[in-house]
Amino acid sequence: MTIAPDETGRSSFAVDGSGAVEGTWVRACSIDDLIVGRGVAVLGPRGEQAALFRLLAAETDREAAPGRSRLYAIGNIDPFGRAAVLSRGLTGDRAGEPTVASPLGKQVFALRTGVCLDDESVSVPSYGVRVVERTVEVFFPA
């Protein structure tokens, strides 16, 4: 992950070295306010919504340690039911992949990528997440 703030306060963000994406980091909440296994909705600068989750690190995770957790953010709008409900979904995993199941149609989405595991032709956006001085921030592309 690469983060490069510019003089305007905007940042560029790149995960895989394929090029930086312009956007804005939005403060969501304190990491201590997130309940493990539960989601919260985060409003982006242009009205877009993200579903933010804190999950315990899987035992297969190379950084797994007692009490260690991971943060994920995907789009909050269920593409099947067209409602902002993914942050209220049930978290779990499918073959080691962290997931959330929509509370509407029960379709399962991968938290790392936003891809629907029940219909891989459907996906929701996936957002970058970071913690700065115990405050969780979500990256919304411009």
C-alpha positions as CSV (number, residue, x, y, z in Angstrom):
1,M,0.0,0.0,0.0
2,T,1.3,3.4,-0.9
3,I,-0.1,6.7,0.5
4,A,1.1,10.0,-0.8
5,P,-0.6,13.2,0.5
6,D,-0.3,16.3,-1.7
7,E,-0.4,20.0,-0.8
8,T,-4.2,20.1,-1.0
9,G,-4.7,17.5,1.7
10,R,-5.9,14.9,-0.9
11,S,-4.1,11.7,-1.2
12,S,-3.2,9.1,-3.8
13,F,-3.5,5.5,-2.8
14,A,-2.1,2.4,-4.5
15,V,-2.1,-1.2,-3.3
16,D,-0.4,-3.2,-6.1
17,G,1.9,-0.7,-7.7
18,S,-0.4,-0.4,-10.8
19,G,-0.7,3.3,-10.3
20,A,-2.0,5.7,-7.6
21,V,-5.7,6.6,-7.3
22,E,-6.7,10.1,-6.3
23,G,-9.2,10.3,-3.4
24,T,-9.9,11.3,0.2
25,W,-9.3,9.6,3.5
26,V,-12.5,10.0,5.6
27,R,-12.3,9.6,9.4
28,A,-14.8,7.0,10.5
29,C,-14.5,6.4,14.2
30,S,-12.1,5.3,16.9
31,I,-10.9,1.7,16.5
32,D,-12.1,1.1,20.1
33,D,-15.7,1.9,19.0
34,L,-15.8,-0.9,16.5
35,I,-17.2,-4.1,17.8
36,V,-15.5,-7.2,16.4
37,G,-17.8,-9.0,13.9
38,R,-20.2,-6.1,13.5
39,G,-20.3,-3.5,10.7
40,V,-20.9,0.3,10.6
41,A,-21.7,2.5,7.7
42,V,-19.4,5.3,6.7
43,L,-20.5,8.2,4.5
44,G,-18.0,9.3,1.8
45,P,-17.3,12.9,0.6
46,R,-19.7,12.6,-2.4
47,G,-22.5,10.7,-0.6
48,E,-21.2,7.2,-1.3
49,Q,-21.4,4.7,1.5
50,A,-19.0,2.1,2.8
51,A,-19.6,-0.8,5.2
52,L,-16.7,-1.0,7.6
53,F,-15.9,-4.2,9.5
54,R,-13.5,-5.3,12.2
55,L,-12.9,-9.0,12.3
56,L,-10.5,-11.2,14.3
57,A,-7.5,-12.2,12.3
58,A,-7.8,-15.7,10.9
59,E,-5.4,-18.4,12.3
60,T,-4.0,-18.7,8.7
61,D,-3.2,-15.0,8.6
62,R,0.5,-14.4,8.9
63,E,0.0,-11.7,11.4
64,A,-2.5,-13.6,13.5
65,A,-2.0,-13.3,17.2
66,P,-4.3,-13.4,20.2
67,G,-6.5,-10.3,20.0
68,R,-5.3,-9.2,16.6
69,S,-8.0,-8.0,14.2
70,R,-8.4,-6.9,10.6
71,L,-10.3,-4.0,9.1
72,Y,-12.2,-4.2,5.8
73,A,-14.4,-1.7,3.9
74,I,-16.7,-2.5,1.0
75,G,-19.7,-0.7,-0.6
76,N,-22.7,-0.6,1.7
77,I,-25.3,-0.8,-1.1
78,D,-26.6,-4.3,-1.7
79,P,-26.6,-4.6,-5.5
80,F,-29.4,-7.2,-5.4
81,G,-31.8,-5.4,-3.0
82,R,-30.5,-1.9,-3.8
83,A,-30.6,-0.9,-0.2
84,A,-27.8,0.4,2.1
85,V,-27.7,-2.7,4.4
86,L,-24.4,-4.6,4.0
87,S,-23.0,-3.0,7.1
88,R,-25.8,-4.8,9.0
89,G,-24.9,-8.2,7.4
90,L,-23.6,-11.3,9.2
91,T,-19.8,-11.7,9.0
92,G,-18.1,-15.0,8.6
93,D,-15.8,-16.8,6.2
94,R,-15.9,-19.1,3.2
95,A,-12.9,-21.3,2.8
96,G,-10.8,-18.8,4.7
97,E,-12.0,-15.7,2.9
98,P,-13.6,-13.1,5.3
99,T,-17.2,-12.4,4.2
100,V,-20.4,-10.6,4.9
101,A,-23.9,-12.0,4.0
102,S,-26.5,-9.4,3.0
103,P,-29.4,-9.3,5.4
104,L,-31.8,-9.1,2.5
105,G,-31.1,-11.9,0.0
106,K,-28.3,-13.6,2.0
107,Q,-25.8,-13.2,-0.9
108,V,-22.3,-13.5,0.4
109,F,-19.6,-10.9,-0.4
110,A,-15.8,-11.2,0.0
111,L,-14.6,-8.4,2.4
112,R,-11.2,-8.2,0.7
113,T,-12.5,-7.7,-2.8
114,G,-16.2,-6.9,-2.7
115,V,-17.0,-9.8,-5.1
116,C,-20.2,-11.7,-4.5
117,L,-19.2,-15.3,-3.9
118,D,-22.7,-16.5,-4.9
119,D,-22.6,-14.7,-8.3
120,E,-19.1,-13.6,-9.3
121,S,-20.4,-11.3,-12.0
122,V,-21.7,-9.0,-9.3
123,S,-19.5,-7.0,-6.9
124,V,-19.4,-3.9,-4.7
125,P,-16.5,-1.5,-4.3
126,S,-13.7,-2.3,-2.0
127,Y,-12.1,0.6,-0.1
128,G,-8.7,1.1,1.6
129,V,-8.7,1.3,5.4
130,R,-6.0,2.6,7.7
131,V,-5.6,3.5,11.4
132,V,-4.0,6.8,12.3
133,E,-3.6,7.5,16.1
134,R,-6.4,4.9,16.9
135,T,-8.8,6.6,14.4
136,V,-10.0,4.4,11.6
137,E,-10.0,6.1,8.1
138,V,-11.6,4.9,4.9
139,F,-10.2,5.8,1.5
140,F,-12.8,7.0,-1.1
141,P,-11.5,7.4,-4.6
142,A,-12.2,10.7,-6.4
